[in-house]
Amino acid sequence: MGVTDPLLSGRTIAVPSTDGVARHGRLRPHRDGRSVLRAVGLALSAVLVSTVAIAGVTAMRFTRDIDVVSIGDGDHARPPTIGAYPGGFNILIVGSDTGEGQGDGFGDRDAELNDVNLLLHVSADHSRAIAISLPRDLRVPAPVCVDEKGVEHAALQSQPLNAALGRGGLGCVVDTVEQLTGLDIQFAGMITFLGVIELTNAVGGVPVCIDGPLVDPYTGINLPTAGEHVISGATALAFLRSRHGVGDGSDLARISSQRVYLASLVRTLKSSDTLGDPVRLYQIAEVALRNMTLSPSLANVPTMMSIAQALKDIELDEVQFVMYPSAYTDGFTRLIPDQQVADQLMAAIRADSPFAVATGETGPGAALEPGGTDAGGPDAGETPAPSEPTETPAPTETPAPGSSSPPASPAPTSPPVIEGLTGQTAADRTCSVVNR
C-alpha cells in the first residue's frame, strides 16, 4: 500500500475530470464528528442510492470546492464512461470521531476513530443495492498500514474495526474492510456530522415511527408519544445517535433503529414530491457535495453521472439495509463476527445472488409495522389512483387432442433467506423499538 503524497493531503484541490483510479493511502486529519457519524454515513448511503443522479448533473458547479483525499495505489475503479457505470461496484462511507471544527455540543475526543463503516454494494446488473453496516466495535483482523507520520503498523490478528483510521487513514479502513469482506472497494468518502443536519433540512424532514416515548438524555432526543414523527436537523441527528433510548441499549440496537430512518429517507427521496421538485433536488445535491470528502475515483463529474445512471432505477424493495453478522460475547464486552452467517452473506454479494432476510428479523431496535411494506418505484407508498374497470377475459379454448400448446412460464421463486441476518429493505415500513 502506498503512502499519500503530502502535497495532496490536507488541502482542497481542483477535482480531476477523468481520474478513475482509487488509491489507498494516508488520509489528512479530517474534522468530522464522533460516533454520530455512523448515522451520517448511513444517511449518505441512502442519498447515494436515491440522489446521486442529481449530484452528477449539478456537480460541475461545485467540483472546485470538493475535498479530495487519496486512498492509495491500485487500479480499482474503471475509467468513467458515458452511460451507467459498467458492472457492479462498492462505495465505502467512513466517518471519524474527531471533533475539531464541529462545535462544542458533542463532547471532547482525543482519538480519531472510524465510527462509521458502511459499505454500499451495487449489483452488476444495477437491479439491486445492499448497504452493509459494519459495527464500530467489531473485532477484525488488521492489515499492515502506514499512518500519517509514516509509521508502519504491523498486521494484527484482532482489533476493533474503528481503530483502522488512526492506524493509516482512510486507505487503512478500505484495506481492513476489503480483507474482512473479500470485496474490492472502488470508491470511498467521508462526511461531517454537521452535514447530516444540513442534509435532513434540505430533504425537508423524514417521517419516523416509534413504538413508545423515545427520550434519551445522552443525545437530547425527546419524542414523548408513540407513532409517526417528522424529524429534521438536530432532532434527526439526535434520533440517529440514540443508543440508550432504543432496543436493549446496545450499538447493534442503534444500528437497527437507524434503518427505520434510512428506509424512510429513501422512500422520501424517491417519492414524486421530491423527484418532481428540481429546486429541492438541487439543494440536496449541493448539501451532499459540500459536506463530503471523496476519493479521486469518485470526485469527478463523469464518474458521478455514471454511478447515478446505475442507481437511479433501483426499486425500493431491491434496496437492502443489513448489518454485518456479529454477536456479543461476555455480555456486551466483545463483539465478534458470526462467521457462518457472514460467509453466506458475503458469498451471495460476491456472486451477485439475490438473498432475503427472514420476516421480522429487523434487529433489536426495530420492528415491522403491520402490513407495512411498499414495493415498486418512485411513487411507492402513495395511494394509487382507482383503476379503470376491466372486462372479464373470455375463456380460453381447450386445445384439440394431439395439438401442442406453449409451455407454461415457470412460477417466480423467492430469493433464499439467510438465517441469522438482520435488516430490511427500503420498502419495509418499520418502527423504532424504544428501550423500556
C-alpha positions as CSV (number, residue, x, y, z in Angstrom):
1,M,0.0,0.0,0.0
2,G,1.5,3.3,-1.0
3,V,1.7,6.4,1.2
4,T,-0.2,9.5,0.1
5,D,1.7,12.4,-1.4
6,P,1.9,15.0,1.4
7,L,1.1,17.7,-1.2
8,L,-2.3,16.1,-1.7
9,S,-3.1,15.5,1.9
10,G,-4.5,18.3,4.0
11,R,-5.9,20.7,1.4
12,T,-8.6,21.2,-1.1
13,I,-7.6,20.7,-4.7
14,A,-9.2,21.1,-8.1
15,V,-11.1,17.9,-8.9
16,P,-9.6,15.9,-11.8
17,S,-12.0,15.4,-14.6
18,T,-11.1,11.9,-15.7
19,D,-9.2,10.2,-12.8
20,G,-11.0,6.9,-12.2
21,V,-8.3,5.2,-10.1
22,A,-8.7,4.6,-6.4
23,R,-5.5,5.0,-4.4
24,H,-5.2,3.6,-0.8
25,G,-3.0,5.7,1.5
26,R,-2.9,8.3,4.2
27,L,-5.9,10.5,5.0
28,R,-5.4,14.0,6.1
29,P,-6.8,14.7,9.6
30,H,-10.4,15.5,8.7
31,R,-12.7,17.3,11.0
32,D,-15.7,15.0,11.5
33,G,-18.0,14.0,14.3
34,R,-17.8,11.3,16.9
35,S,-20.0,8.2,16.9
36,V,-22.7,10.3,15.4
37,L,-21.1,9.8,12.1
38,R,-22.3,6.2,11.8
39,A,-25.6,7.9,11.2
40,V,-24.2,10.3,8.7
41,G,-22.6,7.5,6.7
42,L,-25.9,5.7,6.7
43,A,-27.8,8.8,5.5
44,L,-25.2,9.4,2.8
45,S,-25.6,5.9,1.5
46,A,-29.3,6.4,1.3
47,V,-28.6,9.6,-0.7
48,L,-26.2,7.8,-3.0
49,V,-28.9,5.3,-3.7
50,S,-31.5,8.0,-4.4
51,T,-30.0,11.3,-5.4
52,V,-26.5,10.8,-7.0
53,A,-28.2,11.4,-10.3
54,I,-28.9,14.9,-9.3
55,A,-25.5,15.3,-7.8
56,G,-24.0,14.2,-11.1
57,V,-25.9,16.7,-13.1
58,T,-25.2,19.6,-10.8
59,A,-21.7,18.7,-9.7
60,M,-19.9,20.8,-12.3
61,R,-20.7,23.9,-10.3
62,F,-19.3,22.6,-7.1
63,T,-16.3,20.4,-8.1
64,R,-13.9,23.3,-7.5
65,D,-14.7,23.1,-3.7
66,I,-14.8,19.3,-3.1
67,D,-12.3,17.9,-0.7
68,V,-10.3,15.1,-2.3
69,V,-8.2,12.5,-0.5
70,S,-6.2,9.7,-1.9
71,I,-7.0,6.1,-0.8
72,G,-3.8,4.5,-2.2
73,D,-2.3,2.7,-5.1
74,G,-4.2,0.3,-7.4
75,D,-6.4,0.4,-10.4
76,H,-9.7,-0.2,-8.5
77,A,-12.2,1.9,-10.5
78,R,-12.8,1.7,-14.2
79,P,-12.4,4.9,-16.1
80,P,-15.7,6.9,-16.3
81,T,-17.8,6.3,-19.4
82,I,-20.9,7.7,-20.9
83,G,-23.9,5.9,-19.6
84,A,-24.2,3.8,-16.5
85,Y,-21.1,2.7,-14.7
86,P,-20.1,-0.7,-16.2
87,G,-20.7,-3.7,-13.9
88,G,-21.0,-3.8,-10.1
89,F,-19.2,-1.5,-7.7
90,N,-18.7,-0.8,-4.0
91,I,-18.6,2.5,-2.1
92,L,-17.3,2.7,1.5
93,I,-18.6,5.6,3.6
94,V,-16.4,6.4,6.7
95,G,-16.8,8.9,9.5
96,S,-14.2,9.8,12.1
97,D,-14.8,10.9,15.7
98,T,-12.5,13.9,15.5
99,G,-14.5,16.8,16.9
100,E,-12.4,19.9,15.8
101,G,-14.4,22.4,13.8
102,Q,-17.8,20.8,14.7
103,G,-18.8,22.9,17.7
104,D,-19.0,22.1,21.5
105,G,-22.1,20.1,21.6
106,F,-20.6,16.6,21.0
107,G,-18.1,16.2,23.8
108,D,-14.3,16.0,23.9
109,R,-12.4,13.4,21.9
110,D,-8.7,12.6,22.0
111,A,-8.5,10.0,19.2
112,E,-9.5,9.6,15.5
113,L,-11.7,6.5,15.1
114,N,-13.7,5.4,12.2
115,D,-17.1,5.1,14.0
116,V,-19.0,4.9,10.6
117,N,-18.2,2.0,8.4
118,L,-20.9,1.4,5.8
119,L,-20.3,-0.4,2.5
120,L,-22.7,0.1,-0.4
121,H,-22.7,-2.7,-3.0
122,V,-24.5,-2.3,-6.3
123,S,-25.1,-5.4,-8.4
124,A,-23.5,-5.9,-11.8
125,D,-26.9,-5.6,-13.5
126,H,-27.8,-2.5,-11.4
127,S,-31.0,-4.0,-10.2
128,R,-30.1,-4.2,-6.5
129,A,-28.2,-2.2,-3.9
130,I,-27.1,-3.5,-0.5
131,A,-25.9,-1.2,2.3
132,I,-23.9,-3.2,4.9
133,S,-23.4,-1.6,8.3
134,L,-20.1,-2.8,9.9
135,P,-20.3,-2.1,13.7
136,R,-17.5,0.1,15.0
137,D,-16.6,-2.3,17.9
138,L,-16.4,-5.4,15.7
139,R,-13.1,-7.3,16.3
140,V,-11.5,-7.9,12.9
141,P,-8.0,-8.9,11.5
142,A,-5.9,-5.8,10.8
143,P,-3.6,-5.5,7.8
144,V,-0.3,-3.7,7.6
145,C,-1.0,0.1,7.5
146,V,1.1,3.3,7.4
147,D,-0.1,6.3,9.4
148,E,0.1,10.0,8.5
149,K,3.6,10.2,10.2
150,G,5.0,7.5,8.0
151,V,5.0,4.9,10.8
152,E,4.2,1.4,9.7
153,H,1.8,-0.6,11.9
154,A,2.2,-4.4,11.8
155,A,-0.7,-6.7,11.0
156,L,-2.8,-7.8,13.9
157,Q,-5.0,-10.9,14.4
158,S,-7.7,-8.9,16.1
159,Q,-8.6,-5.3,16.8
160,P,-11.8,-3.1,16.9
161,L,-12.7,-2.0,13.4
162,N,-12.8,1.6,14.4
163,A,-9.1,1.7,15.2
164,A,-8.2,1.4,11.5
165,L,-8.4,5.1,10.7
166,G,-5.8,6.0,13.3
167,R,-3.5,3.3,12.0
168,G,-3.4,4.6,8.5
169,G,-6.2,6.9,7.5
170,L,-9.0,6.1,5.0
171,G,-6.8,3.8,3.0
172,C,-6.3,1.6,6.0
173,V,-10.0,1.4,6.6
174,V,-10.5,0.4,3.0
175,D,-7.9,-2.3,3.2
176,T,-9.3,-3.6,6.5
177,V,-12.9,-3.8,5.1
178,E,-11.6,-5.4,1.9
179,Q,-9.8,-8.0,3.9
180,L,-12.8,-8.7,6.0
181,T,-15.4,-8.9,3.2
182,G,-13.4,-10.1,0.2
183,L,-14.9,-7.2,-1.8
184,D,-12.9,-4.8,-3.9
185,I,-13.8,-1.2,-2.9
186,Q,-13.6,1.2,-5.8
187,F,-14.9,4.4,-4.1
188,A,-14.7,5.9,-0.7
189,G,-15.9,9.1,1.1
190,M,-16.4,10.9,4.4
191,I,-18.9,13.5,5.6
192,T,-19.2,15.7,8.7
193,F,-21.8,15.2,11.3
194,L,-23.0,18.8,10.8
195,G,-23.6,17.7,7.2
196,V,-26.4,15.4,8.3
197,I,-28.2,18.3,9.9
198,E,-28.0,20.3,6.7
199,L,-29.0,17.2,4.7
200,T,-32.1,16.5,6.7
201,N,-33.1,20.1,6.5
202,A,-32.6,20.1,2.7
203,V,-34.7,17.0,2.4
204,G,-37.5,18.7,4.3
205,G,-37.8,16.2,7.1
206,V,-38.1,12.5,7.3
207,P,-41.1,10.7,8.9
208,V,-40.1,8.0,11.5
209,C,-42.2,5.7,13.6
210,I,-41.6,4.8,17.2
211,D,-43.5,2.3,19.3
212,G,-43.4,4.4,22.5
213,P,-41.9,7.5,24.0
214,L,-38.3,8.0,22.9
215,V,-36.4,10.0,25.5
216,D,-32.6,9.8,25.7
217,P,-30.8,12.5,27.8
218,Y,-27.4,11.4,26.3
219,T,-28.4,12.6,22.8
220,G,-31.2,15.0,23.7
221,I,-33.9,13.2,21.7
222,N,-37.4,13.8,23.2
223,L,-40.3,12.3,21.3
224,P,-42.8,11.9,24.0
225,T,-45.5,9.9,22.2
226,A,-45.7,6.7,20.1
227,G,-46.5,7.0,16.4
228,E,-45.0,8.9,13.5
229,H,-42.9,12.0,13.8
230,V,-41.4,14.1,11.0
231,I,-37.9,14.9,12.1
232,S,-35.1,17.1,10.7
233,G,-32.0,18.9,11.7
234,A,-30.6,18.4,15.2
235,T,-33.6,16.3,16.1
236,A,-32.8,13.8,13.3
237,L,-29.2,13.7,14.4
238,A,-30.2,13.0,18.0
239,F,-32.5,10.2,16.8
240,L,-29.7,8.6,14.8
241,R,-27.3,8.9,17.7
242,S,-29.6,7.4,20.3
243,R,-28.3,4.1,21.8
244,H,-29.6,4.2,25.3
245,G,-33.1,5.1,24.1
246,V,-33.7,2.1,21.8
247,G,-33.9,-1.7,21.9
248,D,-31.5,-3.2,24.5
249,G,-29.3,-0.1,24.7
250,S,-26.6,-1.7,22.6
251,D,-24.8,-0.4,19.5
252,L,-26.5,-3.1,17.4
253,A,-29.9,-1.9,18.6
254,R,-28.9,1.6,17.5
255,I,-28.0,0.3,14.0
256,S,-31.3,-1.4,13.5
257,S,-33.2,1.7,14.8
258,Q,-31.2,3.8,12.3
259,R,-32.5,1.6,9.5
260,V,-36.0,2.9,10.3
261,Y,-34.8,6.4,9.4
262,L,-32.8,5.2,6.4
263,A,-35.7,3.3,4.7
264,S,-38.0,6.3,5.2
265,L,-35.3,8.6,3.8
266,V,-35.0,6.6,0.7
267,R,-38.8,6.5,0.3
268,T,-38.9,10.3,0.8
269,L,-36.2,10.9,-1.7
270,K,-37.7,8.6,-4.3
271,S,-41.2,10.0,-3.9
272,S,-42.7,12.1,-6.6
273,D,-42.8,15.1,-4.3
274,T,-39.0,15.1,-4.2
275,L,-38.1,13.8,-7.6
276,G,-40.6,16.3,-9.1
277,D,-39.1,19.3,-7.4
278,P,-35.9,20.4,-9.2
279,V,-35.1,23.2,-6.8
280,R,-35.3,20.8,-3.8
281,L,-33.2,18.1,-5.6
282,Y,-30.6,20.8,-6.4
283,Q,-30.4,21.9,-2.8
284,I,-29.9,18.3,-1.6
285,A,-27.2,17.7,-4.1
286,E,-25.4,20.9,-3.1
287,V,-25.5,20.0,0.6
288,A,-24.2,16.5,0.0
289,L,-21.3,17.6,-2.1
290,R,-20.4,20.5,0.2
291,N,-20.1,18.2,3.2
292,M,-18.2,15.3,1.6
293,T,-14.6,14.4,1.2
294,L,-14.1,12.0,-1.7
295,S,-11.6,9.6,-3.1
296,P,-10.2,10.8,-6.5
297,S,-12.0,7.8,-8.1
298,L,-15.3,9.3,-7.1
299,A,-14.7,13.1,-7.2
300,N,-15.2,13.8,-10.9
301,V,-18.4,14.6,-12.8
302,P,-18.3,11.7,-15.4
303,T,-18.0,9.1,-12.6
304,M,-20.7,10.7,-10.6
305,M,-23.0,10.6,-13.6
306,S,-22.1,7.0,-14.4
307,I,-22.9,5.9,-10.9
308,A,-26.1,7.9,-11.0
309,Q,-27.3,6.1,-14.1
310,A,-26.6,2.8,-12.4
311,L,-28.6,3.7,-9.2
312,K,-31.5,5.8,-10.4
313,D,-33.9,3.0,-11.3
314,I,-33.4,0.6,-8.4
315,E,-36.8,-0.3,-6.9
316,L,-37.5,0.2,-3.2
317,D,-37.8,-3.5,-2.4
318,E,-34.4,-4.0,-4.0
319,V,-32.6,-1.6,-1.7
320,Q,-31.5,-3.6,1.3
321,F,-30.0,-2.5,4.6
322,V,-28.3,-5.2,6.5
323,M,-25.8,-5.5,9.4
324,Y,-22.6,-7.4,9.1
325,P,-23.4,-10.6,11.0
326,S,-21.9,-10.3,14.5
327,A,-22.6,-11.2,18.1
328,Y,-21.6,-10.1,21.6
329,T,-19.6,-12.4,23.9
330,D,-19.3,-12.0,27.6
331,G,-22.3,-9.7,27.8
332,F,-21.7,-6.5,25.8
333,T,-17.9,-6.5,26.3
334,R,-16.7,-8.1,23.0
335,L,-18.3,-8.1,19.5
336,I,-17.1,-10.7,17.1
337,P,-18.2,-11.8,13.6
338,D,-20.8,-14.5,13.3
339,Q,-18.6,-16.3,10.7
340,Q,-21.1,-18.8,9.4
341,V,-23.8,-16.2,8.6
342,A,-21.2,-13.7,7.4
343,D,-19.7,-16.3,5.0
344,Q,-23.2,-16.8,3.5
345,L,-23.8,-13.1,3.1
346,M,-20.5,-12.2,1.5
347,A,-20.7,-15.2,-0.8
348,A,-24.1,-14.1,-2.0
349,I,-22.9,-10.5,-2.5
350,R,-19.7,-11.5,-4.3
351,A,-21.7,-13.8,-6.6
352,D,-24.5,-11.1,-7.0
353,S,-27.0,-13.7,-5.9
354,P,-30.3,-12.3,-4.5
355,F,-31.0,-13.1,-0.8
356,A,-33.6,-12.2,1.8
357,V,-33.8,-11.5,5.5
358,A,-36.2,-13.6,7.4
359,T,-39.5,-11.9,8.1
360,G,-39.4,-9.8,11.3
361,E,-35.6,-10.1,11.7
362,T,-35.1,-6.3,11.8
363,G,-32.7,-6.3,14.8
364,P,-33.2,-5.4,18.5
365,G,-34.0,-1.7,17.8
366,A,-36.7,-2.0,15.2
367,A,-40.0,-3.9,14.3
368,L,-42.2,-4.1,11.3
369,E,-45.3,-2.1,11.1
370,P,-48.4,-4.4,10.5
371,G,-48.7,-4.7,6.7
372,G,-46.0,-2.1,6.3
373,T,-44.3,-2.8,3.0
374,D,-44.1,-0.6,-0.1
375,A,-43.0,-2.2,-3.3
376,G,-42.1,-0.6,-6.6
377,G,-40.6,2.6,-7.8
378,P,-40.5,6.3,-7.1
379,D,-44.2,6.6,-6.2
380,A,-44.3,3.6,-3.9
381,G,-46.2,4.3,-0.7
382,E,-48.6,6.8,-2.3
383,T,-52.3,5.9,-2.6
384,P,-52.8,4.6,-6.1
385,A,-55.5,6.1,-8.4
386,P,-58.6,4.0,-8.8
387,S,-58.1,1.5,-11.6
388,E,-60.4,1.5,-14.6
389,P,-62.9,-1.3,-14.7
390,T,-61.7,-4.2,-16.9
391,E,-63.7,-6.6,-18.9
392,T,-63.7,-10.2,-17.8
393,P,-61.4,-12.1,-20.3
394,A,-63.1,-14.6,-22.5
395,P,-62.3,-18.2,-21.5
396,T,-59.5,-19.8,-23.4
397,E,-60.3,-22.7,-25.8
398,T,-59.2,-26.2,-24.9
399,P,-56.5,-27.4,-27.3
400,A,-57.7,-30.1,-29.6
401,P,-56.3,-33.6,-28.9
402,G,-52.8,-34.0,-30.3
403,S,-52.2,-30.3,-30.7
404,S,-49.3,-28.6,-28.9
405,S,-49.6,-25.6,-26.6
406,P,-46.9,-23.3,-25.4
407,P,-45.2,-24.4,-22.1
408,A,-46.4,-22.6,-19.0
409,S,-44.0,-19.9,-17.7
410,P,-42.2,-21.1,-14.5
411,A,-43.6,-19.6,-11.3
412,P,-41.3,-16.9,-9.9
413,T,-39.2,-18.1,-6.9
414,S,-38.4,-16.1,-3.8
415,P,-34.7,-15.5,-3.0
416,P,-33.2,-17.7,-0.3
417,V,-33.4,-16.5,3.2
418,I,-30.1,-16.1,5.1
419,E,-31.0,-17.2,8.6
420,G,-29.4,-15.1,11.3
421,L,-29.1,-12.0,9.2
422,T,-30.8,-8.8,10.3
423,G,-32.0,-5.9,8.2
424,Q,-34.8,-4.6,6.0
425,T,-35.5,-3.2,2.6
426,A,-36.4,0.4,1.8
427,A,-39.9,-0.8,1.1
428,D,-40.3,-2.1,4.6
429,R,-42.1,0.2,6.9
430,T,-40.7,-0.2,10.4
431,C,-40.9,1.4,13.8
432,S,-38.0,2.0,16.3
433,V,-38.4,-0.1,19.4
434,V,-37.8,2.1,22.5
435,N,-35.8,0.9,25.5
436,R,-38.3,0.4,28.2
